[in-house]
């Protein structure tokens, strides 16, 4: 793909006496602008770091040295070869894309999103082989329903499989505890659940909830869901169950679904309804609505009880017919503004506990058992766990009681 422009550049360089690292290479500015936008970085900030970005000539070409170009490519996380193309490549995510938010469209997928999906696919491929090699029984629900089936019926099946009742959720002391229980119960069913707010373990590459909230990788043997851990805990609850609906329906998907969504796609509409019904069943919700209660008090009380976002509760009020559409949107925007003003912080917690959420406890146990028994190479285990040394693998295995 890159042979002609690269060869031309190399031929030109070969005629010069300067060191290749000091010679100037003509690059189209449209390519550098595309790479910056793709990485969701600020052009002015990068121009201060790479002065040559602002030195375009009359042909709209910039001329960095090879070393400068390599450094720039590493910063924007794009293969150097892409910058020699005649036009920016049209990248697409490797799974069906059901996102509706504007930040997820137009610019194309960010390198953080792409790397996250590719890593999840690699882990899924490994785990599928592990399941087949060990002749383990796969979950019996993946792809067992269709989006034409009754929402309440499917929600009931999911709830029964998860074995995480409304009473259990209500008894949880916090959203974090409820989320942990939901992850554990989902992992127990045979679905790999990965929750991470960064790429791998790189804290400098934070995932953006405005780009995506989660995705489902359907597989009858090794179904996997990934949740953007940079989102709020209550929002993660909704995303997990939404992605589970995709697994039950046998459909991979990249999503940014939120409770107020009314997606144009019928599958997304169905998954939203299933998720809402699993988390806040209307039959139960009706019994707990107090007609004389102020809406602010009702949102706080019911969100605590169901361990979901107040936005989910608002949507269920709307589903009950308590609000007209205009009133619902006004209340939704007001509540969304209130939530955005709430600043939360986290110390990060224990690395090994966090790691089990990032890669799935089920996946980590299987991978480490295979590694320490000699069936998987240490290099492969390090890559799949996104860690850099064997001691980390050993400590993770010890905590998981693998060794």
C-alpha angles and dihedrals in degrees: 000000000000099000101105101047092038093050091049091051093047092048090051091047091050090061092057128082098215122100109270089239090060099043120102118243120204111234127175111249090220087066095051091045090051092049091051093048091046090055091048090236130145116260095208093051092049091046088058089053096040106037092182090070088075095048100082114157128220090281090056092249128139121206116210125165117255090255092050090049092050091050091048092049090052091050094051092037097233128133109259090232091064089066091063094056119112091234136014111274119248102238123194133187112254094236133055109289116219098165118135104180115107094233089062092055135058099025094058124229118325120238088247092059094044094048090049093052093046092050091050090050091051091051091047092050091052093047093048090055090047091053093048094045092051093041092233122170113254122221111280098217104062107116092358097129139038131227088249092067123102113280096221092049094052092042088053091052092050093047091049092050094048093049090206104129130199088251091055091051094046090051093053111109095222144003088258092057092046091049091050091052092048091050092048093048092047092048088051090059090062099261114127107231118196121182117183136152095195137045106272104314095323106124090190090066105064119183117236117229087202089065097046140341100200149321140221124220106198118212126150092221102033112019113183136191127191123199125196102243092198088074122088118279092244091050089050089057090059093045093052093054093041090055090045088058087056090052092050089049092048096239129130113216146168109218146179095187120165131178095258093053121119097182121200090226113086094215091056091047089053094047091050091052092047092050092049092048093049093049100036112017109204093222090059094038092057090058093053099048112107109205096208096045119112112250093238091055093044093052093050094045098046095042089055092048097048094032093229135119119284084238090064089051090051090052091051090052087054091048088054090055094247092130135037115233095258092050092046093053092047092051091043093054091046092051092045091053090050093051092049090058092056107095116202128187134195133199090213094243126223112343095223094050089048091047092058089057093046096054103020121260090239092053094044093052092049094046095047093045089052092046097050091045089056100248096108125048117244090232091057091047092051091050095046093047092045092230131125108218140045093234089067090052091049094050091046090051091049092052091048089048091238093131 
